[in-house]
Amino acid sequence: MTRNLLIGLLLAWGSFGASAQETDSTALQASPEAQRANDSLQRQDEQAVQRQMAEGGVRFEQVEKREINPLAPSKAAFYSAVLPGLGQIYNRRYWKAPIVWAAIGTGTYVYIYNDDLYDRFRTAFKRRLAGFTDDEFYDLNPNDDITPATPDLSDEALQDAQERYQRDRDLALLITIGLYALNIIDANVDAHLKQYNVDEDLSMEVQPYLENNPIDGSPHYGLAVNIKF
């Protein structure tokens, strides 16, 4: 009798455990659907709240996130340092590259031009001081078969020309270095500014505001200011 009772209790416990496991598995299988239903209800609630706030004068706009590359300014500056104008091309400011090349190319040309004249006048001046009369500025018309008694350009003129072209050469060098640095700064700053929000929809709108008091029905007047960022 006792043995039969124990066997019956064990069978009942086993069937109860199996039914509990089936119930748990059924609940687990139904959980994704319940989650989707919950999400749908939550979205409906959010939309209802937004409609109510929109009726009260509050407007919602979708905000799009844009990826920001923190290394872009450094890359643009590096490219412009290696080759002037390359950083502007990296920033897709193609129209700036010819301006950079023209500016730095002009500065380089002026430097070379003044350096060449400086070397010529300095060489002639040094030969004059050494007692020679065969420099290119002693006789400016060597094909007329006439040897001048005095040089066409005096020693003082050679010295003045040498100093003038030296000054112009150094000034051209400083300007060219400044343009080169400005090219790097422009590429770096431009890469920074490209990642800011410069949408044309930046504006401020002022509208009249009217609302009735729900208790006594009295109107409330004012101005509503809408700022778009």
C-alpha positions in Angstrom: 0.0 0.0 0.0 2.8 2.4 1.0 4.8 1.4 -2.1 1.9 2.2 -4.4 1.3 5.5 -2.8 5.0 6.5 -3.2 4.9 5.5 -6.9 1.8 7.5 -7.4 3.3 10.6 -5.8 6.5 10.3 -8.0 4.4 10.0 -11.2 2.3 13.0 -10.2 5.5 15.1 -9.5 7.0 14.1 -12.8 3.9 15.1 -14.8 3.8 18.4 -12.9 7.4 19.2 -13.7 6.9 18.3 -17.4 3.9 20.6 -17.6 5.8 23.4 -15.9 8.7 23.1 -18.4 6.2 23.1 -21.3 4.6 26.3 -19.8 8.1 28.0 -19.5 9.1 27.0 -23.0 5.8 28.3 -24.3 6.3 31.6 -22.5 9.8 31.9 -23.9 8.6 31.2 -27.4 5.9 33.8 -27.1 8.3 36.5 -25.6 9.5 37.9 -29.0 5.9 38.5 -30.1 5.1 40.1 -26.7 8.1 42.3 -27.1 7.1 43.4 -30.5 3.6 44.1 -29.3 5.0 46.1 -26.4 7.3 48.1 -28.8 4.3 48.8 -31.1 2.2 50.1 -28.1 5.1 52.3 -27.0 5.5 53.8 -30.5 1.8 54.5 -30.6 2.0 56.2 -27.2 4.9 58.3 -28.4 3.1 59.3 -31.5 0.0 60.3 -29.5 2.1 62.4 -27.2 3.8 64.1 -30.2 0.4 64.8 -31.8 -0.8 66.4 -28.5 2.3 68.5 -28.2 2.1 69.5 -31.9 -1.5 70.7 -31.3 -0.1 72.9 -28.5 2.4 74.6 -30.8 5.4 72.3 -30.3 6.9 70.9 -33.6 9.2 67.9 -33.9 11.8 67.5 -36.6 13.9 64.5 -37.4 17.6 65.0 -36.6 20.2 63.2 -38.7 23.5 62.3 -37.2 26.6 62.7 -39.3 29.8 60.9 -38.8 32.8 63.0 -37.7 36.3 62.2 -38.6 38.6 63.7 -35.9 41.7 63.0 -38.0 40.5 64.8 -41.1 42.0 68.2 -40.1 45.4 66.6 -39.3 45.4 64.8 -42.6 44.5 67.9 -44.6 47.3 69.9 -42.9 49.8 67.1 -43.5 48.9 66.9 -47.2 49.2 70.6 -47.6 52.6 70.5 -45.9 53.8 67.8 -48.2 52.4 69.4 -51.4 50.7 72.8 -51.2 47.2 72.6 -52.5 46.8 68.9 -51.8 45.0 69.5 -48.5 42.5 71.7 -50.3 41.9 68.9 -52.8 41.5 66.5 -49.8 38.8 68.8 -48.4 37.2 68.9 -51.9 37.8 72.6 -52.2 39.2 72.1 -55.7 38.9 75.8 -56.6 41.4 76.7 -53.9 44.2 74.6 -55.2 45.0 76.8 -58.3 45.0 79.8 -56.0 47.5 78.2 -53.7 49.7 77.1 -56.6 49.6 80.6 -58.1 50.4 82.4 -54.9 53.3 80.2 -53.8 54.6 79.9 -57.4 54.6 83.7 -57.8 56.5 84.1 -54.5 59.0 81.5 -55.6 59.5 83.1 -59.0 60.1 86.6 -57.4 62.6 85.1 -55.0 64.5 83.3 -57.8 64.5 86.5 -60.0 65.8 88.8 -57.2 68.4 86.2 -56.1 69.8 85.9 -59.6 70.2 89.7 -59.9 71.7 89.9 -56.5 74.3 87.3 -57.4 75.2 89.1 -60.6 75.6 92.5 -59.1 77.5 91.1 -56.1 79.9 89.3 -58.4 80.5 92.4 -60.4 81.0 94.5 -57.3 83.5 92.1 -55.8 85.5 92.1 -59.1 85.5 95.9 -59.1 86.9 95.9 -55.6 89.6 93.4 -56.8 90.7 95.8 -59.6 89.1 94.0 -62.6 87.3 95.8 -65.4 85.8 92.8 -67.1 82.4 92.5 -65.3 79.2 92.7 -67.3 78.2 96.1 -66.0 81.5 97.9 -66.8 80.6 98.0 -70.5 76.9 97.6 -71.2 77.4 97.7 -75.0 80.3 95.3 -75.6 79.5 94.9 -79.3 80.3 98.6 -80.3 84.1 97.9 -80.1 84.5 100.9 -77.9 86.2 100.5 -74.5 84.7 103.1 -72.1 87.1 105.1 -70.0 84.8 104.9 -67.1 82.4 102.1 -66.2 78.7 102.4 -67.3 77.7 101.5 -63.7 79.8 102.9 -60.9 80.8 101.0 -57.9 78.2 102.8 -55.8 75.5 101.8 -58.3 76.6 98.2 -58.1 76.5 98.3 -54.3 73.0 99.9 -54.2 71.6 97.4 -56.7 73.1 94.5 -54.8 71.5 95.7 -51.5 68.1 96.4 -53.2 67.9 93.0 -54.8 69.0 91.3 -51.6 66.2 93.1 -49.7 63.6 92.2 -52.3 64.8 88.6 -52.3 64.5 88.3 -48.5 61.1 89.9 -48.5 59.9 87.5 -51.2 61.2 84.6 -49.2 59.3 85.7 -46.1 56.1 86.2 -48.1 56.4 82.8 -49.7 57.0 81.1 -46.3 53.9 83.0 -45.0 51.8 81.8 -47.9 53.0 78.2 -47.4 52.0 78.4 -43.7 48.7 80.0 -44.6 48.0 77.1 -47.1 48.5 74.6 -44.2 46.3 76.6 -41.8 43.5 77.0 -44.4 43.4 73.2 -45.0 43.3 72.5 -41.3 40.6 75.1 -40.5 38.5 74.2 -43.5 38.5 70.5 -42.5 37.3 71.5 -39.1 34.5 73.7 -40.4 33.3 71.1 -42.8 32.2 68.9 -39.9 30.1 71.7 -38.3 26.4 72.0 -39.0 26.2 74.8 -41.6 22.7 73.9 -42.9 20.9 76.7 -44.7 17.8 75.9 -42.5 19.2 77.9 -39.6 16.6 80.5 -39.0 14.4 82.2 -36.4 10.6 82.6 -36.9 8.3 84.8 -34.8 4.6 84.1 -34.9 1.6 85.5 -33.0 0.4 83.3 -30.1 -3.2 82.9 -29.0 -4.6 80.5 -26.4 -7.8 80.3 -24.5 -7.8 79.6 -20.8 -9.7 76.3 -20.3 -11.2 77.4 -17.0 -12.6 80.8 -17.6 -12.3 81.0 -21.4 -10.2 84.2 -21.3 -7.7 84.6 -24.2 -4.0 84.8 -23.7 -2.0 86.8 -26.4 1.7 86.7 -27.1 4.5 85.9 -29.5 5.9 82.5 -30.2 9.6 82.3 -31.2 10.8 79.2 -33.2 14.5 78.8 -33.6 15.8 76.2 -36.0 19.3 74.9 -35.4 
